[in-house]
Amino acid sequence: MRIDVLVIGGGGREHALCWKLKQSPRIGKLYCAPGNGGTRAVAEQVPIGVMEFERLALFAEEKHVGLTIVGPDDPLAGGIVDHFKARGLRVWGPSKAAARIEASKAFAKELMREAGVPTAAFEVFTDHDKALAYVRAQGAPIVVKASGLALGKGVYVCQTLAEAEAALKEIMLDHLFKDAGNEVVVEEYLDGQEVSLHALSDGSSHLLFPPSQDHKPVGEGDTGPNTGGMGTIAPLPQVSEGMLQELDASVVTPTLEAMKKRGVPFAGLLYPGIKLSSKGPRVLEFNARFGDPETQVYMRLLKTDLLDLLDACVDGELGTQTIEWHPGFAANIVLASGGYPGAYEKGFPITGIEEAEQVEGAVVFHAGTALKDGALVTNGGRVLGVSAVGDTLAHALDRAYRAAELVHFEGKYYRRDIGVEALERR
């Protein structure tokens, strides 16, 4: 039976989800609210903001939407799932209580301590002077994080004491991230590569995705401030099946069990970011939804019908499902506006997307784009995600970079070293 679906969000993640959902033989009408300049090619645009819960619920009721899929963190943290469920609407994503695992880094760290999940040593502060005294006592390198949601930009990896002091000032005194910085987590610095895990959960059962790797700092060589992600690869050749099962047993399973024990079962997508440090794997933080660049590679590799998986999650029947993946690798290169993650200009014309998608294996996902007088223009910090698949990681990266070079807009910036470290470690 066909089902009408509403996807909430307007980034690259939501474009990739819509792109994959459109391929389901069970999909009826597909809506995206608010969408972007690219989602209109696969879904009907709905001009409602992600935090307008009442308007979104009314739309879902009026259009007889059979399933709503929530993409971004803010509406999840705000309780959109609870709002929809209270009205008897089927919705995919964690409850407000469960989404705290992302909305409060302090909550997540305490949960990990309770569940025995390996993570960096940490302390939580609401007082700037006490946090400053702790940082000075610990020395550098050290990591300072705004506890709340900050669009992936509230994490400071500080190599010097001066950087750590400046980070505390920006977060707690200058209120750069507003209320998200009322509480900070200060934790030990960890070396090693970062790995993204994604686990679908219905609150009881879960299914693990292949490991992926996001590149968060804006600059090549992992330099500069953190972003929402500058590019992703999957699967990771250096993470064996055995290591993946160990991470499942030491991180994902105990976390989901701890949530259930607290009376807040996690149903949706749990995404722990993990450091493969010299001390062993350590969880950096949790996300309560699909990662944005990660989704753009996972949807290229996913063979199973996404609608079937998310339906099973909502119905508590994920244990009856299996996930199949296409062989090979996928890569995603983020094309950003000049100045991102700081100030940047919008409204520049975008050209070359059709040419880019003529590269074998390439698909371009829109993030910060919009239509202005019928022309596609930039409308965000991360503008496009240029994805490609290939038999090998090198093959996928080569195709993605060739396609990325064909897209043009003023100020276009992208990292040219996505996946390089993984290639070198093979």
Helices and strands as residue ranges (DSSP letters): E 3-9, H 12-21, E 27-34, G 39-41, E 44-45, H 53-62, E 67-70, H 73-78, H 80-86, E 91-92, H 96-103, H 105-115, E 122-125, H 128-138, E 142-146, E 155-158, H 161-168, I 169-173, G 178-181, E 184-188, E 193-196, E 199-202, E 206-208, E 213-214, E 217-219, E 223-226, E 231-234, H 241-247, I 248-252, H 253-261, E 267-277, E 280-287, H 292-301, H 306-314, G 318-320, E 329-336, H 353-356, E 362-366, E 369-372, E 375-378, E 382-390, H 393-405, H 420-425
